[in-house]
Amino acid sequence: MKGRIALFLHQPYCSIQSGNEIMRALGSDYNFKIFTRHELERDFFDNVDMVCIPGGIGDAASFNYLLGNNGNRIKEFIQQGGAYLGICMGAYWAGSHYLNILDSVNAVQYITQPGTDTHRPHAKNLNVTWNGHPEQMFFYDGCALVGKGKYQTIATYANGDPMAIIQNRIGLIGCHPESEKHWYESYSWMQGKYHQGRHYPLLLNFVDTILKYDCTLG
């Protein structure tokens, strides 16, 4: 039986492009229930395993505009044992200025971190290490996950900062493993760098790991 993910979309702030590719990458094992900024019924999340917020261009103002009271519903869902997947903007929104669902960890702009291998937010392929294996992954001003809380590190940036972590059924990724070929073709300097679909199984395994995560491990 397929699991079910509630996926937030609201173009242009929360990218339909990112959401579509998440569905493509995970569709073999998961069904999706879409929600937008409109007020949800109280039982909307009752039949889902995970809430997912994909990449986008959200800031503090758009966060309040887009989620409103639905943000409280998401927090209640997580507090009751539900899982959360945040990619890029969705990872930022797990942090202390937004949903505030992390324990002693925050999502910070990677390009401002000590020892970063890039100081510009535009699209590029960054060197990362995912479960011990080197990869180059699509990046667009993504976050690093830093702090002293307990979590499982799945991937790191070149400077050693965590790029993808799991903490208490909350999974966050700063880069874009869901990226599709046309993302790369949109930029002249990214031609020929598409991962040929190799990153989709990484995302699928990441989601499976979140849903099987033993919260007693911290």
C-alpha positions in Angstrom: 0.0 0.0 0.0 1.4 3.4 -1.0 2.0 6.0 1.6 0.4 9.4 1.3 2.1 12.8 1.3 0.4 16.2 1.7 2.2 18.5 -0.7 2.0 22.3 -0.4 2.0 24.3 -3.7 1.3 27.9 -4.4 2.9 29.3 -7.5 5.1 31.3 -7.7 6.1 31.5 -4.0 6.1 27.7 -3.6 7.3 26.2 -6.9 5.0 24.0 -8.9 8.1 23.0 -10.8 9.8 21.7 -7.6 6.5 20.0 -6.4 6.0 18.3 -9.8 9.5 16.8 -9.7 9.0 15.6 -6.1 5.9 13.8 -7.3 7.9 12.3 -10.2 10.7 11.2 -7.9 8.4 9.7 -5.2 5.4 8.6 -7.3 6.3 4.9 -7.4 5.8 4.6 -3.7 3.7 7.5 -2.6 0.4 9.2 -3.4 -0.1 12.9 -3.0 -2.7 15.2 -1.6 -2.3 18.8 -2.6 -3.0 21.8 -0.5 -2.5 25.5 -1.0 -2.7 28.7 1.1 -6.5 28.3 1.6 -7.7 27.3 5.1 -7.7 23.6 5.6 -10.3 21.5 7.3 -9.2 20.3 10.7 -9.0 16.6 9.5 -7.1 17.3 6.3 -3.9 15.7 7.6 -5.7 12.7 9.2 -5.0 10.3 6.3 -1.5 11.4 5.4 1.9 10.2 6.6 3.9 13.3 5.8 3.7 17.0 5.0 6.0 18.2 2.3 7.0 21.8 1.5 9.2 22.1 -1.6 11.4 24.8 -2.9 10.3 28.3 -3.7 11.0 32.0 -3.0 9.4 32.4 0.4 10.5 34.9 3.1 8.9 35.9 6.4 6.2 37.9 4.8 5.2 35.2 2.3 5.4 32.5 5.0 2.6 34.2 6.9 0.7 34.9 3.8 1.0 31.4 2.4 0.6 29.2 5.6 -1.3 31.4 8.1 -3.3 29.1 10.4 -2.3 26.1 8.3 1.1 26.4 9.8 -0.4 25.7 13.2 -2.1 22.6 11.6 1.3 21.4 10.3 2.9 21.9 13.7 0.1 19.9 15.4 0.5 17.2 12.8 4.2 16.9 13.6 3.6 17.1 17.4 1.2 14.1 17.0 3.9 12.0 15.3 3.5 13.1 11.6 6.5 13.4 9.4 7.8 16.5 7.5 9.9 16.9 4.4 11.3 20.3 3.5 13.4 21.0 0.5 15.3 24.3 0.1 12.6 26.8 1.1 10.7 24.0 2.9 13.9 23.3 4.9 14.3 27.0 5.8 10.7 27.1 6.9 11.3 24.4 9.5 13.6 26.8 11.3 13.1 29.1 14.3 11.8 32.1 12.4 9.0 30.1 10.8 7.5 26.7 11.8 10.0 26.3 14.6 9.8 22.5 14.6 13.5 21.7 15.1 15.3 20.9 18.4 18.5 23.0 18.8 19.1 23.1 15.0 18.5 26.0 12.6 18.4 26.4 8.8 20.8 29.1 7.8 21.9 30.4 4.4 24.8 28.3 3.2 26.5 31.0 1.2 27.1 32.9 4.5 28.8 30.0 6.3 32.5 29.8 7.1 34.5 27.9 4.5 31.6 27.8 2.0 32.6 26.9 -1.6 30.2 29.5 -3.0 29.2 33.1 -2.1 26.5 33.6 -4.7 23.0 32.3 -4.5 22.3 31.6 -8.2 21.8 28.1 -9.6 24.8 25.8 -9.7 25.9 22.2 -9.1 27.6 22.0 -5.7 29.9 19.2 -4.5 28.1 17.3 -1.7 28.6 14.0 0.1 25.5 11.9 0.4 25.7 8.9 2.6 29.5 8.8 2.1 29.4 9.1 -1.7 30.4 12.3 -3.6 27.7 13.9 -5.7 27.1 17.1 -7.5 23.6 18.4 -6.7 21.5 21.3 -8.0 21.7 24.3 -5.6 19.8 27.6 -5.5 20.5 29.5 -2.3 19.8 26.5 -0.2 20.4 26.2 3.6 22.8 24.5 5.8 21.4 22.8 9.0 23.5 23.8 11.9 23.3 23.5 15.7 24.0 21.2 18.6 20.8 19.2 18.5 20.7 15.4 17.9 20.0 14.4 14.3 21.1 12.0 11.6 23.3 13.6 8.9 22.5 12.2 5.5 24.5 14.7 3.4 27.1 17.4 3.8 28.4 20.4 1.8 32.0 20.8 0.8 32.8 22.7 4.0 31.3 19.9 6.2 28.1 21.7 7.1 25.1 19.3 7.1 23.1 19.7 3.9 20.5 17.0 4.6 19.4 15.8 8.0 16.7 13.8 9.8 15.6 14.7 13.2 12.5 13.2 14.9 10.7 12.4 11.6 11.6 15.8 10.2 13.8 15.5 7.0 15.4 18.6 5.5 17.4 19.0 2.4 19.2 22.2 1.3 19.8 21.2 -2.4 17.4 19.8 -5.0 17.6 16.0 -5.5 14.3 16.3 -7.3 15.8 18.5 -10.0 14.8 17.7 -13.6 16.8 18.0 -16.9 15.1 21.2 -18.0 16.3 22.9 -14.8 19.8 22.5 -16.0 19.0 23.5 -19.6 17.7 26.8 -18.3 21.2 28.0 -17.5 24.1 28.0 -20.0 26.6 27.2 -17.3 24.7 24.1 -16.3 24.5 22.4 -19.7 25.6 18.8 -19.5 25.5 18.6 -15.7 22.1 16.9 -15.2 22.4 13.9 -12.9 20.5 11.6 -15.3 17.9 10.7 -12.7 20.5 9.4 -10.3 19.3 11.7 -7.5 15.6 10.5 -7.5 16.3 7.2 -5.7 18.3 9.2 -3.1 15.2 11.3 -2.4 13.0 8.3 -2.3 15.3 6.5 0.2 15.5 9.7 2.3 11.7 9.8 2.6 11.5 6.1 3.4 14.1 6.7 6.1 12.1 9.6 7.7 9.0 7.5 7.9 10.9 4.6 9.5 12.9 6.9 11.9 13.1 5.8 15.5 12.4 9.0 17.4 14.2 7.6 20.5 17.5 8.0 18.7 17.0 11.8 18.9 
